[in-house]
Amino acid sequence: MAWSFVPDQRLGIPLPYWNKEWEDFTEEERSEILLRWEEIRGTIPDHIKRLESIIIKKQNQLNVEDNFKLSCELNSEIAELAGTINELNLWFRVNQDITASVAHH
């Protein structure tokens, strides 16, 4: 198959993968890809909310943690989760870029 959605363990969602240019897909293939992406994209806000709640718990732990090493670990975990949220937000906006690209062709 010329396209698929590959699970990304860090982000927790499947990401699009294809081995040819977007313009080389048939209209039907593009519609299938966009439909599948919309299904995945729709799960991103809830996934972000779950990650944000984990960050809040870790921040609360950090606020009362006296052990410097554990504080550093919590800080690192929070930063990793925040980076994941940032990347998920970027992927959430990808649909707008693809749709705009399709509209221009």
N, C-alpha and C positions, 0 to 999 in steps of 0.2 A: 504494500500500500504506500502511496506517495505521501500520506500524512497520518498522524496519530497524535494522541495526547499521552504523554509519558509522566507517570507519577514523580513528583519532586518531594522527597522525604522532608527536607527542611521547611519548605513552604506548606506542605500538607495538601497540595492540590496537584492535579495533572496539568502539565504545561504543553502547549502546542509544539509539534515538531513536524516539519515537512522538508522534503529533499528537492523541491523545485520552487521556482518563483511563483508568487501569488497569482500573477497574471496568467500563468500557464495552467492553472486549474480551470476546470469547466465551471460554468455557473452553478450547476448542481453540486459539485464538490465544494465550492465556496459556501453555498448555502448550508451544506451539511456541517462544514467546519465551524461556521458562525453560530449555528444552532447549538452544536456541542459546546462551543466556548461560552455561549450565553448561559448554558446550564451550569458550567463550572464557575463562571464569573459571578453568578448569583449566590454562590456559597461563600464568596470571599468576605463580605461584611460580617457574617456570623462568625467566621473563622477569626477575623481580626478582633471581634469582641471577646472571644474566648482567650486569645493571647493577651489582650489588655487586662482581663481579670487576673490572669496569672502574673502579669507584671505588678499589678496592685498588691497581690498577696506577697510577692517577693519584696516590694518596696516596704510593706509593713514589717516584714521580717528584718529587713535591712535597718529600719528605724530603731529597732530594739537590740540589734546584734552588737555584742561587745568584742567578739573575736575578730581581729583584723583580717585573718585569712578567710574566714567565712564571709565577711563583709565584701572582700574582693571577689569571691566566687559569686555571690549574689549580684553584685554590680555587673560582673561579666555576663551572667545569665540574663539580666535585665537588658543589657545592651544588645545581646544576640536576639532576644525576642523583639526589641524595638526595630532592629534591622530587618527582621522577618516581616514585621508589620509594614515597614516602609516599602519593601519589595512587593508585598501583596497589593499595596495601594497602587504601585506602578502597573502591576499586571491588571488590576481592576480597570485602569484607564486604557489598556491596550485595545479594547473593543472599539473605543471611539476612533482610534487611529486606523484600525482595519476598515471600519465602516466608511470613514472619510476617504480612504484609499480606494475602496471599491466604487464609491460614488464618483470619483474623478476619472474612472476608466470606462 
